[in-house]
Amino acid sequence: MAPPVNILSSKNADHVSAICKEYNFSLEQFETLRSKSVEAKSVAYCPYSNFRVGCALLTADDTIVTGANVENASYPVGTCAERVTIGKAVTEGHRGKFKVIAVATDISPPASPCGMCRQFIREFCDLQMPILMFDQNLDFVVLRLEDLLPLSFGPEHLQIERGDSSTDNASTRVYV
């Protein structure tokens, strides 16, 4: 059963304050995630669907990393904004826990990450991590990753010890 969805207004100080308190991030971080995810839509490459998606990710060291969707004439080859953003963060050395991810679209109500992105987010993020989803009016929904991907499968199910070194790609060891 899907969790109940409350559409909140980013213009309502009480809504924003309550979300920041519940998920343990600041009003400034909320505003930055909102504005950067909306801004990231402007660099989306989506000539086929014209469906722009922008994403902003708050890393463990409070860096904001952004990305947008990149389509391809061979549709399955396109890459969603969430995967672009996380891939960029990982390759820039942000392999610790991510705090919050924000996604912005031009529709209302807001769109949630697709199934492939949910699984990709799961690889790098805690199940309790909030996902902010903004619509064209800057109204938003926030759900935890575990709400979007219940009974998920993650790295811990493979009994893999993951290295967090950004330069040591051989630090992963499989236990038998």
DAHUGI-V284326 format. One record per run of one state. SS is the DSSP state (~ for helix, > for strand, _ for the rest). FROM is the first residue (numbers start at 1). TO is the last residue. If there is no record, write none. Layout:
# DAHUGI-V284326
ss->SS from->FROM to->TO
ss->SS from->FROM to->TO
This chain:
# DAHUGI-V284326
ss->_ from->1 to->7
ss->> from->8 to->9
ss->_ from->10 to->12
ss->~ from->13 to->23
ss->_ from->24 to->26
ss->~ from->27 to->43
ss->_ from->44 to->44
ss->> from->45 to->45
ss->_ from->46 to->52
ss->> from->53 to->59
ss->_ from->60 to->63
ss->> from->64 to->68
ss->_ from->69 to->69
ss->> from->70 to->70
ss->_ from->71 to->74
ss->~ from->75 to->77
ss->_ from->78 to->78
ss->> from->79 to->79
ss->_ from->80 to->80
ss->~ from->81 to->91
ss->_ from->92 to->97
ss->> from->98 to->105
ss->_ from->106 to->114
ss->~ from->115 to->124
ss->_ from->125 to->129
ss->> from->130 to->134
ss->_ from->135 to->138
ss->> from->139 to->144
ss->~ from->145 to->148
ss->_ from->149 to->154
ss->~ from->155 to->158
ss->_ from->159 to->159
ss->> from->160 to->161
ss->_ from->162 to->172
ss->> from->173 to->174
ss->_ from->175 to->176
